[in-house]
Amino acid sequence: MLSPVNDLPTVEWLYSAILLRLGLSLALGLLIGLERERRGKEAGLRTFGFISMLGALGGALGEHFALMALALVGVLVLLLNVQTLRANQGSELTTSAAMVVTCMAGILCGQGHTISPAAVMVIATALLAWKERLAGFSMGLSESELRSALLLAILAIVIYPALPRGAIGPWGLIEPRAAWITVILIAGIGFVNYILWKLYGSRGTELSGFLGGLVNSNFTVIELSSRVREGATGFIDTAYRGILLATTAMVLRNATLLLILAPLALLGALPAFALMLVANSALALLSYRRRTAAGEPPPAEIKLELPFSLSVALRYGVLFLLLHVAGSLTQREFGDAGFYVVSVVGGLMSSASAVAAAANLAADGSLSPSVAGTGAVIASFTSLAFSLSFVLRTRQHLLIRKLATAMVCVALAGLLGVLTGDALRPMLSHLLPGLR
């Protein structure tokens, strides 16, 4: 007679599938366990590996077993904290939270997820590894910087969902959500760059020039030019490289905005942006390799202002709306030439807003992608020329001559890219059909 246990139904797991899930969970557990082991924690490499595989088994077996796995990890967390408290070592809150997150990631692995648990564990490991840097950053955070971060969150999370969808107004020219998402995007890029600048400091004018160019290239050029104008003649070569890298960052930022807001518009403009980046980078690298250790002053520190405030947000929003409306009207009345004139004017005020307005018009179908891409390149050209006007005030003929030559080379590279963009667009469209 057969035993009742043998009469129970069994489920055979597909070997390759369950092996992949367990292997991924083990790898993710070892990743975070390695960081804990390096810091000498009680729960280290093996513990986190076991916790992650326990979660994977619970997730594969079903909801009840997943909850059981979480409960077992909770017991383990309790025992760990009791042990450390008895040893007068304090509570292990961070390690305890990491153990719970590891179990949850393991459950996701057991259920067949791959990207989500991997992303969660990489982020968790980064938070643990960057403990000192994040603590130093938070301790050095000023009240005004905290207010800027909260304001950015309010604009993105509170105000944006409350704005009306689609175009409003009698002619349907104003799109509040499109303007607001552009404000959030530009301000977010500037704020992230400000955080990087605050974390890593001003390690030379070259790095500061590049980071400053992501926020506002004109401000960076003004800052560097003012140092030269104050009489620091030995600072000319350093300022030259800093300005080149600031304009490099401006071109890279504009291309990124076009890619995010209207990827199809970037196809024709991609050769121009790429050649401008190559020309800028090559000129900066050539100057860097020619410099000598003697004769140059210590790297100067660029003092960046707060990259985000309410006045900056409103200025970007109003400027975007004006350029959007002006671009739509001039394109309707005067064709593509009228839009190009607006791109020139927009590049003088803010190339980022001009590029965002062109991309938004292309995304709405009000403007062809090729015209929008060309307008973005024109706005970048105008910003380059406008930056050079600040250098003229230094009255340093060597710096003016070097930068004028460099800007002409960059502009010629961009013009060559514009001329070749039309020929390459069909090929790029064929290679990237998903952008449509």
N, C-alpha and C positions, 0 to 999 in steps of 0.2 A: 504493500500500500504506500502511495506517495505521501510525503510529508506535506502538510498544508502550506509550508513556506515555499516549497517548490511549485505550488500551483499559482502563486502570485504572478501577475504579468510583469515582464521586464521590458525595458526600452534600451535598445542598443544605440549609443551615440555614434555619429559618423566620426571615424578616428581622426581624419585630417582636420575637421572643423573644431573638435574639442581640443585637439593638440594646439591649434593656432590660438584659440582663446586662452588656454592655460599658459602658453608661452608668452603671449602679449602681457597677460596679467603679471607673470613672474618678472618679466623685463621691467615693467613699470614700477613694481614694488622694489626691485633691486636698485632702480634709479634713485628713488627718494631715500631708500635705506642706506645707500652709499653716502649720501650727504649727512645723514644722522650718525652713521658710524664714524665719519671723519671728525665730527664734533664731539665724539666720545660719549654719546648718549647710551642709556641702558637698552633702549629699543633701537636696534641697528639694522644691518644688512639682512640677516636671516629673518628677523622678526617681521619686517615689512614685506619680505618675500612671501612668508607664510600668510600674512594678513591679506595680501592681494590675491593669492591663490584661493584662500578660503572664500573671499567674496566672489571669485569667478565660479567656484563650485556651487555656491548658493544661487548665483544668478542663473546658472545652467539648469539647476534642479527645479527652480520655480520661485514664486513670490514668497511662500512661507519659509523656505530654506534661506532665501536672501535676508529676510527679517531675522532669522535665527543667527545668521552670520554676523549681522550688525549687532545683535544682542551679545554675542560672544566677544566681539571686539570691545563693546562697552564694558564688559566685565574685566577684560584685559587692561583697559584704560584705567579702570578703578583700582585694580591691583597695583599698577605702575605708580599711580599718584600716592596711594597709601604707603608704598615702600619708600618713595622719595621724601614724603613728609616725615616719616619716622626717622629717616636719616638726616633730618634737618637740612635738606637740599632744596626745599620749596616744591611747588607743584610743576608738573611738566605739561602745561596747557598747550604749548605749541606742538610738542610731539604728540599729544593726545589728539589734537585736531587733525594732524597729519595722518594719524592711524585711521581715523574715521573716514577721511577723504580717500585714503588708499583702499579701504574696504569698499566704499561706494564705486570707485573706479574699477575695482575687480569685479563687482557685480555687473557693471556695464559691459566689461569684457566677456563675462559669462553669458550675457544675453546677445552677444554678437556684435556689439559696437566696437569700433576701432579708433576713429578719429577723435571722438569726444573724450573717452578716457585718457588717451595719449595727450591731448591738449591740456586736460585738467592736471595730469601728473607733472607735465613739464612746467606749467605755471606754478604749481605747488612747490616743486623743487627749486625753482628760481626764487620764490619768496623766502624759502629757508636759506638758500645760499647767499642771498643779498641782504641778510639781516643787518649787518653793520652799516652798509651803505644806505639802506632805507631808513634805519634809525637816525643816522646822521642827517639825512635829508629832512625827515619830519621834525627833528629838533631845531633845524635851521630855518624852518618854514616861518615866514613872517605872516602877520595878520592880513596884510593886503594881498599876499599871494593866496592865502586860504580863501579870502573873499572872491578872488578871481576864479578859483576852481569851483566854488559853489555857484557862482553866477553862470559859468559855462554849463554846469549840470542843470541849472534851472532853465536856461535857454533851450537845452537839448531835450530835457525830459518833461518839463512842465508846459512851456509855451508852445513848442513845436506841435504837439498833438492837438492843441486847441485852435490852431490856425485853419482857415477854410481850405478845402481841397480845390484844385483846379484854378482856372483863371477867373478873375473878378473884374468888375468895371464895365463901362458901356462898350468898350472895344475889345475886351478880353486880353489886355496887354499886361496886367499885373497878376503875378502868381506868388502869393505870400509864402507858401511852403517852399517853393523853389528858391526864393530869396533867402529864407531862413536857413535852409539846409546848407546853402553856400556860406552863409555867415558862420555856421557851426563848423563846417569843414575847414575854412581858412583859419578860424580862431583855434580849432583843435590842433592843426599842424603847428601853429605858432606856439601853443602852450606845451605840446610835447617837446618841441625843440628847446623851449625855455627850461624845461625839466632836465633835459640832457646837458644843457649848458651849465645849469646849477650843480648837477652831479659831478661833472668832469672838470668844471672850471674852465678858465681861459688858458689852455695849454698852447700858447703861441697865438700870434695874430692870424695865422692861416686857419686854424680850427675855429677861432672866434669869428673870422670873416665868413666862413662857410655857414656856421650856425646862425649868425646874424642875418645872412642873406636869406635864409629860410623864413625868418620873421618879416624882415623889411630890408631889402637890398639897398634902398636909397638911404635909410638911416645908417646902415653900416658904412656906406661910402662917405657920408657926411662926417661920421665919427673919425674914420681914418684920414680923411682930407684935413680935418681940423687939427689933427696932430702934426701933420706935415706943415700946415700953415703957421703953427706956433713956433716953427723954427727948427724942428727935428729933421734936418737934412739927411742924417744918417738913417732915417726911418723910411726913405723913399722906396727902396727895394722891398722892404717888408710890407709897406702899404700897397705897393703894386700887386704883390701876391694875394694879400687879403682882399683887395677889390676884385681881382680875377675870380677868386673862389666865391665871393659874395654873388657875383653875377652868374657863376656856375650853379650855385644853389637856387637862384631865381629861375633860371631856365629849367632846372630839374623840377622845381615846385610847380611851375606852369604846366609842364608836360604831365606831371602826376595828376593835377586837377583835371586836365583834359581827358586823361585815361579813366578817371573815376566817374566823371559826369557824362562824358560822351565818347566812349571808346572808339566808335566808328570815325569820329572827327579827327582822331589822332593818326589814322592810317596815312593820310596824305601829308600831315605835318611831321610825322615821325622822322623822316630823313633830315629835315631842317633842325629839329630839336637835337637829334643825335649828333649831327655835324657841329652844331654850336657847342654842345657839351664836350665833344672831342677837342675842338679848337681851344676852348677855355682851359680844359684840363692840361692839354699839351703845353700851352704857354706858361701856366703856373708851374708845371713840373720842370720845364726848361729853366725858369728863373730860380726855382728851388735848388736845382743841381749846380747852378752857377754861383750861388751865394757862398761866401767864405765865412768862416767862424769869426774872424777878426773884422772889426769895422762896423758891425751891426749892433745896435743897442739891444737890450733884453726885450723879449716879446712884450708888446703892450696889451693891456687888458681892455677889452671892449665892454663898456657898461650897458648891458641891455636893459631897457625898461620892461615893465610888465607887458607881456605880449597880448593880454586880454583884459579888457575893461568894458564897461557899458558903453562909453563913448566910442570906443573902437568898433564894437559890434554894430551900433547904430550907423556909424559912418560907412562900414562895409555894406550894410543892408541898403541904405539909401543910395549909395553909389552903384550897387548892383542893379537896383530897380531902375535908376536913371539910364544906365547903360543898356539894360534889357529893353526898356521902352524905346530909347533912342535908336537902338539897333533894329528893332522891329519896324519902326516908322520909316527910317531911312532906307531900309532894305525894300520896303513896300513901294516907296516913292521914287527912289533913285537907283534901286538895284544893289548889286554887290558893292559897287564903288562907294555908295553911301555908308554901308556897314563898315568898310575899311577905314573911312574917315573917323567913325566912332571908335574903332579899335585904336587908332593913333591917339585920340584924345584920352581914351581910357587908359592906355599905357602910360601916359604922363601922370595920371592920378594914382592908379593902382593897377599894375599888370595882372595881379591875381584876380581882382574883380572883373577886369575886362575879359580874361580867359574864361572865368566862370560864366559870365553872361553869354559869351559866344557858344560855350558848350551847352548851356541850357537852351538856347535858341535851336541848336542842332538837335538836341534830344526831343524837343517839342515838334520838330518838323517844320518850324518856321524858317529854317536856314539849312542849306545843304551842308553835309559834313565837310566837304572840301573847302567851302567858303569859311566855315567856322574855324577849321584848322589853320587856314591862311591868316585869318584875323587874329588868332592866338599868337602866331609867329610875329605878325606885325606889332602886336602889343608888346611882345618881348623885345623886338628891335627898338621900339620907342623908349622902353625902360632902360635899355643899354645906353642910348644916346642921352637920356635925361640924367643918368648917373654920371656921365662924363662931364656934364655941365657943372657939377659940384667940384670936380677935380680942377676945372679951370680957375676956380677961385684961389687955389693954393699958390698960383704964380710960380710954381716950380716947373720950369720948362722940360726938365728931364722926365719927371713923372707924367706930365701932360703928353709929351711925345711918345713915351712908351705905351701909355694906356690908349692913346688915340690909335696907334698902330695895332695894338691888340684888339680893340673894338672893331676896327675895319676888317681885320682877319676873321673875327667871329661873325660879323655881319655878312661877309662874303661867303663864309661856310654855310650860314643859314640860308642865304639866297640860292646857293647851289642846291641845298636840300629842297627848297621850295620848287625849283625848276625840275628836279628829278622826282619830286613827290607824285606828280600826276602820272608819270610813266610807271612808277612802282605800285600805285594804288590798286590796280586790278590784281596784281600778283599777291599783294598783302591781303586783299579781300578774299582771294581764293585760299590762302593759307590759314586765315582766321575767320572761317564762316560763322563761328559762334558769336562774334561781335554783332552780327545783324539781329 
